[in-house]
């Protein structure tokens, strides 16, 4: 019974030596647990640092973003939480929301001007993790944020990291043929794919950042995923994971199907 009591006291942020509560620890605990009413009550009491961190460098905003507690994310932002604080492994709240597929939290953080190009300790951006975990809605939100900043992003991963990133090079590919539907409709144009190229040259996550037509989008993704290989990107002589955009152009010749043009 005593052991259980001590554990409960520790989890709730109560000091067994003084009986005093740590409101900042409570804030982080409740943010992770989604307890908005408790948070509203403790915030009304004052003397609270919404940016306080635990031993791992995590803030209440990080816990709320990871858990997908969107109402708490908004509450903390409204209370002045710093959006791009980094934890001990350089993750921001946006990294965590993207990694765990919390689309609405990602939206709120982007609206608060969170830096979507920030890199963690492994030199990975929120977009990298969204693609790696296949969170389609999050990928779309992050791509839209990137498109608002720049008309065209080629190597999208780690633009701010130390050293110059040499882009990956295509070393093996197969032609991407038209689908019957697209050919019959006379559709021409470009599909733009966002692709994770791993440090071993294989393709990881992949999504459509600019669509042309559904069947051509699928055909392009399937071809790149299954039949393309790369020399990996490198930085300071070492192979690295990167997220890149690849354009695949579909053109119809007068009499027969035109294959991929890059």
C-alpha positions as a Markdown table, in Angstrom:
| # | Residue | x | y | z |
|---|---|---|---|---|
| 1 | Unk | 0.0 | 0.0 | 0.0 |
| 2 | Unk | 2.8 | 2.4 | 0.9 |
| 3 | Unk | 4.6 | 1.7 | -2.4 |
| 4 | Unk | 1.5 | 2.4 | -4.4 |
| 5 | Unk | 1.0 | 5.7 | -2.6 |
| 6 | Unk | 4.5 | 6.8 | -3.3 |
| 7 | Unk | 4.1 | 6.0 | -7.0 |
| 8 | Unk | 0.9 | 8.0 | -7.2 |
| 9 | Unk | 2.5 | 11.0 | -5.5 |
| 10 | Unk | 5.4 | 10.9 | -8.0 |
| 11 | Unk | 3.1 | 10.7 | -11.0 |
| 12 | Unk | 0.9 | 13.5 | -9.9 |
| 13 | Unk | 3.9 | 15.8 | -9.3 |
| 14 | Unk | 3.6 | 16.0 | -5.5 |
| 15 | Unk | 6.8 | 16.3 | -3.5 |
| 16 | Unk | 6.8 | 13.7 | -0.7 |
| 17 | Unk | 9.3 | 15.8 | 1.2 |
| 18 | Unk | 7.2 | 19.0 | 1.4 |
| 19 | Unk | 3.7 | 18.0 | 0.2 |
| 20 | Unk | 3.9 | 20.8 | -2.4 |
| 21 | Unk | 2.6 | 20.2 | -5.9 |
| 22 | Unk | 4.6 | 21.1 | -9.0 |
| 23 | Unk | 2.1 | 22.8 | -11.2 |
| 24 | Unk | 4.4 | 22.7 | -14.3 |
| 25 | Unk | 4.7 | 19.0 | -14.0 |
| 26 | Unk | 1.0 | 18.7 | -13.6 |
| 27 | Unk | 0.5 | 20.8 | -16.7 |
| 28 | Unk | 2.7 | 18.4 | -18.7 |
| 29 | Unk | 1.0 | 15.3 | -17.3 |
| 30 | Unk | -2.5 | 16.6 | -18.0 |
| 31 | Unk | -1.5 | 17.8 | -21.4 |
| 32 | Unk | -0.4 | 14.3 | -22.3 |
| 33 | Unk | -3.6 | 12.8 | -20.8 |
| 34 | Unk | -5.9 | 15.2 | -22.5 |
| 35 | Unk | -7.3 | 16.7 | -19.3 |
| 36 | Unk | -8.3 | 20.1 | -20.5 |
| 37 | Unk | -10.6 | 21.0 | -17.6 |
| 38 | Unk | -7.8 | 20.3 | -15.1 |
| 39 | Unk | -5.4 | 22.4 | -17.2 |
| 40 | Unk | -7.9 | 25.3 | -17.4 |
| 41 | Unk | -8.2 | 25.2 | -13.7 |
| 42 | Unk | -4.5 | 25.2 | -13.0 |
| 43 | Unk | -3.9 | 27.9 | -15.6 |
| 44 | Unk | -6.5 | 30.1 | -13.9 |
| 45 | Unk | -4.4 | 29.9 | -10.7 |
| 46 | Unk | -1.4 | 31.7 | -12.2 |
| 47 | Unk | 2.3 | 31.1 | -11.4 |
| 48 | Unk | 2.6 | 28.7 | -14.3 |
| 49 | Unk | 5.3 | 28.4 | -17.0 |
| 50 | Unk | 3.7 | 26.9 | -20.1 |
| 51 | Unk | 7.1 | 26.4 | -21.6 |
| 52 | Unk | 8.5 | 24.5 | -18.7 |
| 53 | Unk | 10.4 | 21.3 | -19.7 |
| 54 | Unk | 10.9 | 17.9 | -18.0 |
| 55 | Unk | 14.2 | 16.0 | -17.9 |
| 56 | Unk | 13.7 | 14.9 | -21.5 |
| 57 | Unk | 13.1 | 18.5 | -22.6 |
| 58 | Unk | 9.4 | 17.9 | -23.3 |
| 59 | Unk | 6.9 | 20.8 | -22.9 |
| 60 | Unk | 3.2 | 20.5 | -22.3 |
| 61 | Unk | 2.7 | 21.5 | -26.0 |
| 62 | Unk | 4.8 | 18.6 | -27.1 |
| 63 | Unk | 2.8 | 16.1 | -25.0 |
| 64 | Unk | -0.5 | 17.6 | -26.3 |
| 65 | Unk | 0.7 | 17.5 | -29.9 |
| 66 | Unk | 1.9 | 13.9 | -29.6 |
| 67 | Unk | -1.4 | 12.8 | -28.1 |
| 68 | Unk | -3.6 | 14.6 | -30.6 |
| 69 | Unk | -5.3 | 16.7 | -27.9 |
| 70 | Unk | -6.1 | 19.5 | -30.2 |
| 71 | Unk | -8.1 | 21.6 | -27.8 |
| 72 | Unk | -5.2 | 21.6 | -25.4 |
| 73 | Unk | -2.8 | 22.5 | -28.2 |
| 74 | Unk | -4.9 | 25.5 | -29.0 |
| 75 | Unk | -5.3 | 26.4 | -25.4 |
| 76 | Unk | -1.5 | 26.4 | -24.9 |
| 77 | Unk | -0.8 | 28.4 | -28.0 |
| 78 | Unk | -3.4 | 30.9 | -26.9 |
| 79 | Unk | -1.6 | 31.1 | -23.5 |
| 80 | Unk | 1.7 | 32.0 | -25.3 |
| 81 | Unk | 3.4 | 28.6 | -25.5 |
| 82 | Unk | 6.6 | 28.9 | -27.7 |
| 83 | Unk | 5.8 | 26.8 | -30.7 |
| 84 | Unk | 9.3 | 25.7 | -31.8 |
| 85 | Unk | 11.0 | 24.8 | -28.5 |
| 86 | Unk | 13.2 | 21.7 | -29.0 |
| 87 | Unk | 13.4 | 18.7 | -26.6 |
| 88 | Unk | 16.7 | 16.9 | -25.9 |
| 89 | Unk | 16.7 | 15.2 | -29.3 |
| 90 | Unk | 15.8 | 18.4 | -31.1 |
| 91 | Unk | 12.2 | 17.5 | -31.8 |
| 92 | Unk | 9.6 | 20.2 | -31.9 |
| 93 | Unk | 5.9 | 19.8 | -31.2 |
| 94 | Unk | 5.5 | 19.8 | -35.0 |
| 95 | Unk | 7.9 | 16.8 | -35.3 |
| 96 | Unk | 5.8 | 14.9 | -32.8 |
| 97 | Unk | 2.4 | 15.8 | -34.3 |
| 98 | Unk | 3.7 | 14.7 | -37.8 |
| 99 | Unk | 5.3 | 11.5 | -36.5 |
| 100 | Unk | 2.1 | 10.4 | -34.8 |
| 101 | Unk | -0.3 | 11.5 | -37.6 |
| 102 | Unk | -2.1 | 14.2 | -35.6 |
| 103 | Unk | -3.3 | 16.2 | -38.6 |
| 104 | Unk | -5.3 | 18.9 | -36.7 |
| 105 | Unk | -2.5 | 19.5 | -34.3 |
| 106 | Unk | -0.2 | 19.9 | -37.3 |
| 107 | Unk | -2.6 | 22.4 | -38.8 |
| 108 | Unk | -2.8 | 24.4 | -35.5 |
| 109 | Unk | 1.0 | 24.5 | -35.2 |
| 110 | Unk | 1.5 | 25.6 | -38.8 |
| 111 | Unk | -1.1 | 28.3 | -38.3 |
| 112 | Unk | 1.1 | 29.4 | -35.3 |
| 113 | Unk | 4.1 | 29.6 | -37.7 |
| 114 | Unk | 5.9 | 26.5 | -36.6 |
| 115 | Unk | 9.0 | 25.9 | -38.7 |
| 116 | Unk | 8.2 | 22.9 | -40.9 |
| 117 | Unk | 11.9 | 22.9 | -42.1 |
| 118 | Unk | 13.3 | 22.3 | -38.6 |
| 119 | Unk | 15.5 | 19.2 | -38.3 |
| 120 | Unk | 15.8 | 16.9 | -35.3 |
| 121 | Unk | 19.0 | 15.3 | -33.9 |
| 122 | Unk | 18.9 | 12.8 | -36.8 |
| 123 | Unk | 18.6 | 15.6 | -39.4 |
| 124 | Unk | 14.9 | 14.8 | -40.2 |
| 125 | Unk | 12.1 | 17.2 | -40.7 |
| 126 | Unk | 8.4 | 16.7 | -39.8 |
| 127 | Unk | 7.7 | 15.9 | -43.5 |
| 128 | Unk | 10.2 | 13.1 | -43.4 |
| 129 | Unk | 8.4 | 11.5 | -40.5 |
| 130 | Unk | 5.0 | 12.0 | -42.0 |
| 131 | Unk | 6.1 | 10.2 | -45.2 |
| 132 | Unk | 7.9 | 7.5 | -43.3 |
| 133 | Unk | 4.8 | 6.7 | -41.2 |
| 134 | Unk | 2.4 | 7.2 | -44.2 |
| 135 | Unk | 0.2 | 9.9 | -42.7 |
| 136 | Unk | -1.4 | 11.2 | -45.9 |
| 137 | Unk | -3.3 | 14.1 | -44.4 |
| 138 | Unk | -0.2 | 15.4 | -42.5 |
| 139 | Unk | 1.9 | 15.0 | -45.7 |
| 140 | Unk | -0.6 | 17.2 | -47.6 |
| 141 | Unk | -0.6 | 19.9 | -44.9 |
| 142 | Unk | 3.2 | 20.1 | -44.8 |
| 143 | Unk | 3.5 | 20.1 | -48.5 |
| 144 | Unk | 0.9 | 22.9 | -48.7 |
| 145 | Unk | 3.0 | 24.9 | -46.2 |
| 146 | Unk | 6.1 | 24.3 | -48.3 |
| 147 | Unk | 4.4 | 25.3 | -51.5 |
| 148 | Unk | 3.3 | 28.6 | -49.9 |
| 149 | Unk | 6.9 | 29.4 | -49.1 |
| 150 | Unk | 8.5 | 28.2 | -52.4 |
| 151 | Unk | 7.2 | 27.5 | -55.9 |
| 152 | Unk | 9.4 | 24.4 | -56.2 |
| 153 | Unk | 11.2 | 22.4 | -53.6 |
| 154 | Unk | 13.6 | 19.8 | -55.0 |
| 155 | Unk | 15.5 | 18.3 | -52.0 |
| 156 | Unk | 13.0 | 18.9 | -49.3 |
| 157 | Unk | 14.8 | 17.2 | -46.5 |
| 158 | Unk | 17.3 | 19.0 | -44.3 |
| 159 | Unk | 18.0 | 22.2 | -46.1 |
| 160 | Unk | 19.5 | 23.7 | -43.0 |
| 161 | Unk | 21.7 | 20.9 | -41.9 |
| 162 | Unk | 25.4 | 21.2 | -41.6 |
| 163 | Unk | 27.1 | 20.7 | -45.0 |
| 164 | Unk | 25.8 | 20.6 | -48.5 |
| 165 | Unk | 23.4 | 17.8 | -49.4 |
| 166 | Unk | 24.2 | 16.1 | -52.7 |
| 167 | Unk | 20.9 | 15.0 | -54.2 |
| 168 | Unk | 20.2 | 11.3 | -54.9 |
| 169 | Unk | 20.8 | 10.1 | -58.5 |
| 170 | Unk | 18.5 | 7.8 | -60.4 |
| 171 | Unk | 20.5 | 4.7 | -61.4 |
| 172 | Unk | 17.7 | 2.3 | -62.4 |
| 173 | Unk | 14.2 | 3.0 | -63.6 |
| 174 | Unk | 11.5 | 1.5 | -65.9 |
| 175 | Unk | 9.2 | 3.4 | -68.2 |
| 176 | Unk | 5.9 | 4.6 | -66.8 |
| 177 | Unk | 3.2 | 3.7 | -69.3 |
| 178 | Unk | -0.1 | 5.5 | -69.8 |
| 179 | Unk | -3.3 | 3.9 | -68.4 |
| 180 | Unk | -6.0 | 3.1 | -70.9 |
| 181 | Unk | -8.3 | 5.6 | -69.2 |
| 182 | Unk | -5.9 | 8.5 | -69.4 |
| 183 | Unk | -5.0 | 7.7 | -73.0 |
| 184 | Unk | -8.6 | 7.7 | -74.0 |
| 185 | Unk | -9.3 | 11.0 | -72.3 |
| 186 | Unk | -6.2 | 12.5 | -73.9 |
| 187 | Unk | -4.7 | 13.6 | -70.7 |
| 188 | Unk | -1.2 | 15.1 | -70.7 |
| 189 | Unk | 0.8 | 16.7 | -68.0 |
| 190 | Unk | 3.0 | 16.2 | -65.0 |
| 191 | Unk | 2.7 | 14.2 | -61.8 |
| 192 | Unk | 4.9 | 15.4 | -59.0 |
| 193 | Unk | 5.8 | 12.9 | -56.3 |
| 194 | Unk | 7.3 | 13.4 | -52.9 |
| 195 | Unk | 9.6 | 10.5 | -52.2 |
| 196 | Unk | 11.7 | 9.4 | -49.3 |
| 197 | Unk | 15.0 | 8.1 | -50.7 |
| 198 | Unk | 16.7 | 6.1 | -48.0 |
| 199 | Unk | 20.4 | 6.0 | -47.3 |
| 200 | Unk | 20.7 | 2.6 | -49.0 |
| 201 | Unk | 19.1 | 4.0 | -52.2 |
| 202 | Unk | 15.7 | 2.3 | -51.8 |
| 203 | Unk | 12.4 | 4.1 | -51.8 |
| 204 | Unk | 10.6 | 4.6 | -48.6 |
| 205 | Unk | 7.4 | 6.6 | -48.2 |
| 206 | Unk | 5.9 | 8.2 | -51.3 |
| 207 | Unk | 2.9 | 10.5 | -52.0 |
| 208 | Unk | 1.5 | 12.7 | -54.7 |
| 209 | Unk | 2.2 | 16.4 | -54.2 |
| 210 | Unk | 0.8 | 17.5 | -57.5 |
| 211 | Unk | -1.9 | 15.3 | -59.1 |
| 212 | Unk | -2.5 | 14.9 | -62.8 |
| 213 | Unk | -5.2 | 12.2 | -63.0 |
| 214 | Unk | -5.9 | 9.4 | -60.5 |
| 215 | Unk | -4.9 | 6.4 | -62.6 |
| 216 | Unk | -1.7 | 8.2 | -63.8 |
| 217 | Unk | -0.9 | 9.2 | -60.2 |
| 218 | Unk | -1.1 | 5.6 | -59.1 |
| 219 | Unk | 0.9 | 4.3 | -62.1 |
| 220 | Unk | 3.7 | 6.8 | -61.3 |
| 221 | Unk | 3.8 | 5.9 | -57.6 |
| 222 | Unk | 3.8 | 2.2 | -58.3 |
| 223 | Unk | 6.6 | 2.5 | -60.8 |
| 224 | Unk | 8.8 | 4.6 | -58.6 |
| 225 | Unk | 8.1 | 2.5 | -55.5 |
| 226 | Unk | 8.7 | -0.9 | -57.1 |
| 227 | Unk | 11.1 | -0.4 | -60.0 |
| 228 | Unk | 13.3 | 2.7 | -59.4 |
| 229 | Unk | 16.7 | 2.7 | -57.5 |
| 230 | Unk | 18.9 | 5.5 | -56.5 |
| 231 | Unk | 22.4 | 6.3 | -55.6 |
| 232 | Unk | 21.6 | 7.8 | -52.2 |
| 233 | Unk | 22.0 | 11.5 | -51.3 |
| 234 | Unk | 25.2 | 12.3 | -49.4 |
| 235 | Unk | 26.3 | 14.9 | -46.9 |
| 236 | Unk | 29.9 | 15.4 | -45.9 |
| 237 | Unk | 30.8 | 12.1 | -47.6 |
| 238 | Unk | 28.1 | 10.1 | -45.8 |
| 239 | Unk | 24.9 | 8.6 | -47.3 |
| 240 | Unk | 21.8 | 10.2 | -45.8 |
| 241 | Unk | 18.0 | 9.9 | -46.0 |
| 242 | Unk | 16.3 | 12.7 | -47.9 |
| 243 | Unk | 12.9 | 13.6 | -49.1 |
| 244 | Unk | 12.8 | 14.8 | -52.7 |
| 245 | Unk | 10.3 | 15.8 | -55.4 |
| 246 | Unk | 10.3 | 13.8 | -58.6 |
| 247 | Unk | 8.5 | 15.1 | -61.7 |
| 248 | Unk | 7.1 | 12.5 | -64.1 |
| 249 | Unk | 5.8 | 14.0 | -67.4 |
| 250 | Unk | 3.1 | 12.2 | -69.5 |
| 251 | Unk | 2.9 | 13.1 | -73.2 |
| 252 | Unk | 0.8 | 11.6 | -75.9 |
| 253 | Unk | 2.3 | 11.2 | -79.3 |
| 254 | Unk | 0.1 | 11.2 | -82.4 |
| 255 | Unk | -0.3 | 7.4 | -82.7 |
| 256 | Unk | 1.0 | 5.5 | -79.8 |
| 257 | Unk | 1.6 | 5.7 | -76.1 |
| 258 | Unk | 4.4 | 7.9 | -75.0 |
| 259 | Unk | 6.5 | 6.7 | -72.2 |
| 260 | Unk | 7.9 | 8.6 | -69.3 |
| 261 | Unk | 9.9 | 11.8 | -69.9 |
| 262 | Unk | 12.0 | 13.2 | -67.1 |
